[in-house]
Amino acid sequence: MLACPVFVTTSGAPRRSKGARRAPAKTRARSAAGAKAPLQLSERQREGRLLWVDDETSVRMGLVRQKGTRPELTVRRLLVELGHRYRLTNRDLTGSPDVANRQQAWAVFVHGCFWHRHGCKATTTPGRNREFWEAKFARNVARDRRSIEALEAAGFKVVVIWECQTKQGDEVVRQELLRRLGRGSARAPIGGEPL
């Protein structure tokens, strides 16, 4: 790891920040001998903003799942254990809830703490392109609020399960689902515990 921050100028040539000292010879030798190369930042246009992006981060963010996440699978398994039936394809409902039952008029959103700004320790804001991220998060929160209000106005019970709740254990989520939805009327799955 280099001791001084490296930036890429518009011409593409790397430069050190003002006042940054050169890395000691020992560190420079280690860097040349196979340590990670400094990030190569490139400019990209997104949502009307100029962003500084490196390919490694771009690939990592592209791997973040939108459906079938571990928290979502946990909630779905617990709903089945509690005797609830549901649908996953809910694009016609406001906000496209992750899980919904139209007949019993309930919807469950499984929110990631980072993307939906829960307020727990996972709610961090990236330092690079901070304005972009803050605007994006504000839009996400506003959209979530509008979706929940619209579903409630349509007569749905809305439950929001946060990613950090699923990490605390199944019992925490089970109790929240029981408190908000009660037990379902469906039979237990084959091989499951009787209700």
Contacts in CASP RR format, 6 or more apart in sequence:
PFRMAT RR
TARGET T0000
AUTHOR 0000-0000-0000
METHOD contacts of the structure
MODEL  1
MLACPVFVTTSGAPRRSKGARRAPAKTRARSAAGAKAPLQLSERQREGRL
LWVDDETSVRMGLVRQKGTRPELTVRRLLVELGHRYRLTNRDLTGSPDVA
NRQQAWAVFVHGCFWHRHGCKATTTPGRNREFWEAKFARNVARDRRSIEA
LEAAGFKVVVIWECQTKQGDEVVRQELLRRLGRGSARAPIGGEPL
1 27 0 8 1.000
1 31 0 8 1.000
1 35 0 8 1.000
1 36 0 8 1.000
2 23 0 8 1.000
2 27 0 8 1.000
2 31 0 8 1.000
2 38 0 8 1.000
3 21 0 8 1.000
3 22 0 8 1.000
3 23 0 8 1.000
3 24 0 8 1.000
3 27 0 8 1.000
4 16 0 8 1.000
4 17 0 8 1.000
4 20 0 8 1.000
4 21 0 8 1.000
4 22 0 8 1.000
4 23 0 8 1.000
5 16 0 8 1.000
5 17 0 8 1.000
5 20 0 8 1.000
6 14 0 8 1.000
6 15 0 8 1.000
6 16 0 8 1.000
6 38 0 8 1.000
6 39 0 8 1.000
7 14 0 8 1.000
7 15 0 8 1.000
7 16 0 8 1.000
7 17 0 8 1.000
7 41 0 8 1.000
8 14 0 8 1.000
8 15 0 8 1.000
8 40 0 8 1.000
8 41 0 8 1.000
8 42 0 8 1.000
9 15 0 8 1.000
10 43 0 8 1.000
14 38 0 8 1.000
16 22 0 8 1.000
22 28 0 8 1.000
23 31 0 8 1.000
39 54 0 8 1.000
39 56 0 8 1.000
40 54 0 8 1.000
40 55 0 8 1.000
41 52 0 8 1.000
41 53 0 8 1.000
41 54 0 8 1.000
42 52 0 8 1.000
42 53 0 8 1.000
42 54 0 8 1.000
42 55 0 8 1.000
43 50 0 8 1.000
43 51 0 8 1.000
43 52 0 8 1.000
43 53 0 8 1.000
44 50 0 8 1.000
44 51 0 8 1.000
44 53 0 8 1.000
45 51 0 8 1.000
46 132 0 8 1.000
47 132 0 8 1.000
47 136 0 8 1.000
49 129 0 8 1.000
49 131 0 8 1.000
49 132 0 8 1.000
51 129 0 8 1.000
51 132 0 8 1.000
52 128 0 8 1.000
52 129 0 8 1.000
53 129 0 8 1.000
69 110 0 8 1.000
70 166 0 8 1.000
71 110 0 8 1.000
71 112 0 8 1.000
71 161 0 8 1.000
71 163 0 8 1.000
71 166 0 8 1.000
71 167 0 8 1.000
72 98 0 8 1.000
72 99 0 8 1.000
72 110 0 8 1.000
74 166 0 8 1.000
74 170 0 8 1.000
74 173 0 8 1.000
75 98 0 8 1.000
75 99 0 8 1.000
75 108 0 8 1.000
75 110 0 8 1.000
75 161 0 8 1.000
75 166 0 8 1.000
75 173 0 8 1.000
75 177 0 8 1.000
76 86 0 8 1.000
76 88 0 8 1.000
76 99 0 8 1.000
78 170 0 8 1.000
78 173 0 8 1.000
78 174 0 8 1.000
78 177 0 8 1.000
79 86 0 8 1.000
79 99 0 8 1.000
79 108 0 8 1.000
79 177 0 8 1.000
80 189 0 8 1.000
81 174 0 8 1.000
81 188 0 8 1.000
81 189 0 8 1.000
81 192 0 8 1.000
81 193 0 8 1.000
82 174 0 8 1.000
82 177 0 8 1.000
82 178 0 8 1.000
82 181 0 8 1.000
82 182 0 8 1.000
82 183 0 8 1.000
82 184 0 8 1.000
82 195 0 8 1.000
83 183 0 8 1.000
83 184 0 8 1.000
83 185 0 8 1.000
83 186 0 8 1.000
83 187 0 8 1.000
83 188 0 8 1.000
83 195 0 8 1.000
84 101 0 8 1.000
84 104 0 8 1.000
84 177 0 8 1.000
84 181 0 8 1.000
84 184 0 8 1.000
84 186 0 8 1.000
85 101 0 8 1.000
85 184 0 8 1.000
85 186 0 8 1.000
86 99 0 8 1.000
86 100 0 8 1.000
86 101 0 8 1.000
86 108 0 8 1.000
87 99 0 8 1.000
87 100 0 8 1.000
87 101 0 8 1.000
87 102 0 8 1.000
88 98 0 8 1.000
88 99 0 8 1.000
90 96 0 8 1.000
90 97 0 8 1.000
90 98 0 8 1.000
90 99 0 8 1.000
90 100 0 8 1.000
90 107 0 8 1.000
93 100 0 8 1.000
93 102 0 8 1.000
93 107 0 8 1.000
93 151 0 8 1.000
93 156 0 8 1.000
94 146 0 8 1.000
94 147 0 8 1.000
94 150 0 8 1.000
94 151 0 8 1.000
94 154 0 8 1.000
95 143 0 8 1.000
95 147 0 8 1.000
95 150 0 8 1.000
95 151 0 8 1.000
97 107 0 8 1.000
97 108 0 8 1.000
97 109 0 8 1.000
97 147 0 8 1.000
97 151 0 8 1.000
97 158 0 8 1.000
98 108 0 8 1.000
98 109 0 8 1.000
98 110 0 8 1.000
99 107 0 8 1.000
99 108 0 8 1.000
99 110 0 8 1.000
100 106 0 8 1.000
100 107 0 8 1.000
100 108 0 8 1.000
100 156 0 8 1.000
101 107 0 8 1.000
105 154 0 8 1.000
105 155 0 8 1.000
105 156 0 8 1.000
105 157 0 8 1.000
106 156 0 8 1.000
106 157 0 8 1.000
106 158 0 8 1.000
106 159 0 8 1.000
106 180 0 8 1.000
106 181 0 8 1.000
107 151 0 8 1.000
107 156 0 8 1.000
107 157 0 8 1.000
107 158 0 8 1.000
107 159 0 8 1.000
108 158 0 8 1.000
108 159 0 8 1.000
108 160 0 8 1.000
108 161 0 8 1.000
108 177 0 8 1.000
109 144 0 8 1.000
109 147 0 8 1.000
109 148 0 8 1.000
109 158 0 8 1.000
109 159 0 8 1.000
109 160 0 8 1.000
109 161 0 8 1.000
110 161 0 8 1.000
110 163 0 8 1.000
110 166 0 8 1.000
111 118 0 8 1.000
111 144 0 8 1.000
111 160 0 8 1.000
111 161 0 8 1.000
111 162 0 8 1.000
111 163 0 8 1.000
112 118 0 8 1.000
112 122 0 8 1.000
112 162 0 8 1.000
112 163 0 8 1.000
113 119 0 8 1.000
113 120 0 8 1.000
113 122 0 8 1.000
113 123 0 8 1.000
113 162 0 8 1.000
113 163 0 8 1.000
113 164 0 8 1.000
114 122 0 8 1.000
114 123 0 8 1.000
114 124 0 8 1.000
114 163 0 8 1.000
115 137 0 8 1.000
115 140 0 8 1.000
116 140 0 8 1.000
116 141 0 8 1.000
116 144 0 8 1.000
116 162 0 8 1.000
117 123 0 8 1.000
117 137 0 8 1.000
117 140 0 8 1.000
117 141 0 8 1.000
118 162 0 8 1.000
118 163 0 8 1.000
118 164 0 8 1.000
120 162 0 8 1.000
120 164 0 8 1.000
121 164 0 8 1.000
122 163 0 8 1.000
122 164 0 8 1.000
125 133 0 8 1.000
125 134 0 8 1.000
125 137 0 8 1.000
126 133 0 8 1.000
127 133 0 8 1.000
144 160 0 8 1.000
148 158 0 8 1.000
148 160 0 8 1.000
151 158 0 8 1.000
152 158 0 8 1.000
157 180 0 8 1.000
157 181 0 8 1.000
159 176 0 8 1.000
159 177 0 8 1.000
159 180 0 8 1.000
159 181 0 8 1.000
161 173 0 8 1.000
161 176 0 8 1.000
161 177 0 8 1.000
165 172 0 8 1.000
165 173 0 8 1.000
165 176 0 8 1.000
166 172 0 8 1.000
166 173 0 8 1.000
183 195 0 8 1.000
184 195 0 8 1.000
187 195 0 8 1.000
188 194 0 8 1.000
188 195 0 8 1.000
END
